[in-house]
Amino acid sequence: MTEQQGQAPAQMTTAQTGIIRSLAAQLRVDAIRCSTQAGSGHPTSSLSAADLMAVLLERHLRYDWDQPALPNNDHLIFSKGHASPLLYSMYRAVGVVSEDELINTYRQFGSRLQGHPTPILPWVDVATGSLGQGLPDAVGVCLAGRYLDRLPYHSWVLCGDSELAEGSMWEALDKAAYYKLGNLTAIVDVNRLGQDGPTELQWDMDRYARRVEAFGGHPLIIDGHDVAAIDDALAEVRSHPDQPTVVLAKTIKGKGVPEVEDKDGWHGKALPQDMAERAVAALGGPGSLRITTALPEPGTPAITPNPEAAVSLPSWEVGEKVATRAAFGAAVSALAARPEIVVLDGEVGNSTHAGEFKDAAPDRYFEMFIAEQQLIASAVGLSVRGYVAFAASFAAFLVSRPFDFIRMAGVSQCSIRLVGTHAGVEIGQDGPSQMALEDIAAMRAVHTSTVLYPADAPSTAQLVKTMADTPGISYLRATRGGYPVIYGPDEEFPLGGCKVHHAGPDDAVTLIGAGVTLHECLTAAGQLAEGGINARVIDLYSLKPIDSETLRTTCLDTGGRIVIAEDHYPEGGIGSAVLEALAGTDTPELHAVLLAVKSLPTSGTPEELLDAAGISARHIVAAARRLLVS
């Protein structure tokens, strides 16, 4: 096939129609074979979409399978990741997965053909399987295509009708319409049956279409088993360059196997061997058809990354009061010198200070409004295209609402940078609904995560710069209020490090804090010193990775006496990180006191709330004194 990227292919010939029908049969056969061999999987969900994917693969996808990183390749995302038998069968049809690998390794230990797709396969952009995420991720990919790369690649997303119950799907469509992403097409496999009975709307195609229109998309209702109708629909999408298209394909679950067609109770079940043999025979037996997908036209992204670009970080005077959220805004704006840096906001950029990046690089600033799931998904999609994406919002909302998107970003092993501001009781009068008191625990639990909690402006700026080149999911916790600058402009803050204050040979106790409580620990150390007690203070700005060696050494030096203060619930926070780091080390008997937020906070001033939570300087002093007399 030789059609150009921006053109629809010519009308199908009779021969092409025959090839597509043969391909669809082969995809169905292979989906049955691999799942039956594995004894698990989702063949019926694959069978319903086989005609859709056969037409896409043969007629509309532009992709060089030998060069999956080619800049102008289309993107194919299976939002309904449980239909992996179909996806892997497509890979066999284009020759990048062998028949032996497909049939004999699917879902087996050590196989790259896992139960749900992951980017261990070079043709998979993002891990899917948690429904409602593939389409939102594709929005980020398409933002890159339209506004950054300025290339005509298209994103095709296979969606399930069950996942249209997820609000994230409509967040995605809404933002795709807002940003005029005509390079995005969702193909919805409306097969009526979910995991446990019929879907909410079943085959009410008109209601689906009205919802799509309400969110700004262009709906196309088709028979998902009519290859000519499918071809016409997929060709039409290119006639709407400023509007996302949603192809609503009415299909039959289990299509091609009469024993299970449109029958409840077969979701996620492999066909028994005898039934599989009958089905494969009825479909014409195993095939060996090979498809040559159309190649994309040559293209080069408009933006060329330059990680070596000179970045001049802002500086502050020691003693100057600066909020770490403000330091983040200044630092990320300085990073705008690197053309691959992108910032996404959740409609709070004037509070997080992420909005300052808009002044520095307006073409690389994307407003996702109050749609935190889409905020994270867009960052993931932009990372697929090689951009260094920072997403910022209030910590209480950044980590909680879209946590599954963050978790799945870890499964995808992609790299995104998250900044959560207004954390802890320190925010004051807004009250507990706005106070992130669980975010450290949540982010520490994510695979590939880095968790940072700086205490002043210079450390924040240095860590923001470091995050830009840190693989995985990095999270920086920032405070609302202004606190004194305690570090000079040349101080370094390596990941996995910490800063030690007031260290001496006669130290009797260690005080450990981060962020706002570091300042409380420093005040407490001064008060203890007035009473003749030497206290060592650790600024644990890197919570994951953590400086286990310094913690161990300090414990040895101070007789195992430590006081940990954190503006966070006790479960999974700074105290947990410290105690986990010390577990199994050759420390003496440990005498640890954890001061954390142990009851539901209320409104009040930051000072009142820190004191009421038992994490202010006076409580730290009292805890240290108790350790010394016990």
Secondary structure as UniProt FT lines:
FT   TURN            5..6
FT   HELIX           14..38
FT   HELIX           43..47
FT   TURN            48..49
FT   HELIX           50..55
FT   HELIX           56..60
FT   TURN            65..66
FT   TURN            68..69
FT   TURN            71..72
FT   STRAND          75..78
FT   HELIX           81..83
FT   HELIX           84..93
FT   TURN            94..95
FT   HELIX           99..105
FT   TURN            106..107
FT   TURN            109..110
FT   TURN            119..120
FT   TURN            122..123
FT   TURN            131..132
FT   HELIX           134..143
FT   HELIX           144..149
FT   STRAND          155..160
FT   HELIX           162..165
FT   HELIX           167..178
FT   TURN            179..180
FT   TURN            182..183
FT   STRAND          184..190
FT   STRAND          193..194
FT   TURN            195..196
FT   STRAND          197..198
FT   TURN            202..203
FT   HELIX           205..214
FT   TURN            215..216
FT   STRAND          218..223
FT   TURN            224..225
FT   HELIX           227..236
FT   HELIX           237..239
FT   TURN            241..242
FT   STRAND          245..250
FT   TURN            253..256
FT   TURN            258..262
FT   TURN            264..265
FT   TURN            267..268
FT   HELIX           273..282
FT   TURN            283..284
FT   TURN            307..308
FT   TURN            318..319
FT   STRAND          321..323
FT   HELIX           324..334
FT   HELIX           335..337
FT   TURN            339..340
FT   STRAND          341..345
FT   HELIX           349..352
FT   TURN            354..355
FT   HELIX           356..360
FT   HELIX           362..364
FT   STRAND          365..367
FT   HELIX           372..384
FT   TURN            385..386
FT   STRAND          388..394
FT   HELIX           395..398
FT   TURN            399..402
FT   HELIX           403..412
FT   STRAND          416..421
FT   HELIX           425..427
FT   TURN            429..430
FT   HELIX           432..434
FT   HELIX           439..444
FT   TURN            447..448
FT   STRAND          449..452
FT   HELIX           457..467
FT   TURN            468..469
FT   STRAND          473..477
FT   STRAND          482..484
FT   TURN            489..490
FT   TURN            495..496
FT   STRAND          499..501
FT   TURN            505..506
FT   STRAND          509..513
FT   HELIX           516..530
FT   TURN            531..532
FT   STRAND          535..539
FT   STRAND          542..544
FT   HELIX           548..557
FT   TURN            558..560
FT   STRAND          561..565
FT   TURN            571..572
FT   HELIX           574..582
FT   TURN            583..584
FT   STRAND          591..595
FT   HELIX           606..612
FT   TURN            613..614
FT   HELIX           617..629
//
